[in-house]
């Protein structure tokens, strides 16, 4: 997800300043390599791949969770089962015997949003999300001297949307990913105001 999100920055950087883009790319790859080579990262990654190979599925750690969220959506497709609510559990992740104490890992922010708020909630968030993208495009067009900023924020917007497929806490207050995502949306809204004022 990180490498995919980095593509817009690299492409724009090559167009504007090839040397800077190359330096940024090498630096990012070097830092990423060092992080993933650390014991904690490498052990977790190795364990994930072993589990995936043993079950013939690269998404095995998510499959049960996705299925649980999809079943919740089918139970109440229009308005959902209620925000932050859980009615179906994964046998892989939710191992607490007492169901009253179970806290389910959502598995996917998009499926969690769909199961919790239904089609109506997904449409509302989708409209909000499209407006964010329009704001970024508008700022990119109106601010030719500082297009780096809009490309940078677009890359983070793209990163969060890819992560939301596999990370379930994007819509849950209290999680770091939720905090960063909504800080990003606030900044994009500010860019929208700046683009309007520059046009005026």
Buried (B, 14 or more C-beta within 10 A) or exposed (E): BEEEBBEBBBEBBBEEEEEEBEEBBEEBEEEBEEEEEEEEEEEEEEEEEEBBEEEEEEEBBBBBBBBBBBEBBEEBEEEBBBEEEBEBBBEBBBEEEEEEEBEBBBBBBBBBBBBBBBBEBBEEBEEEBEBBBEBBEBBBEBBEEEBBBBBEBBBBBBBBBBBBBBBBBBBBEEBEBBEEBEEBBEEBEEBBEBBEEEEE
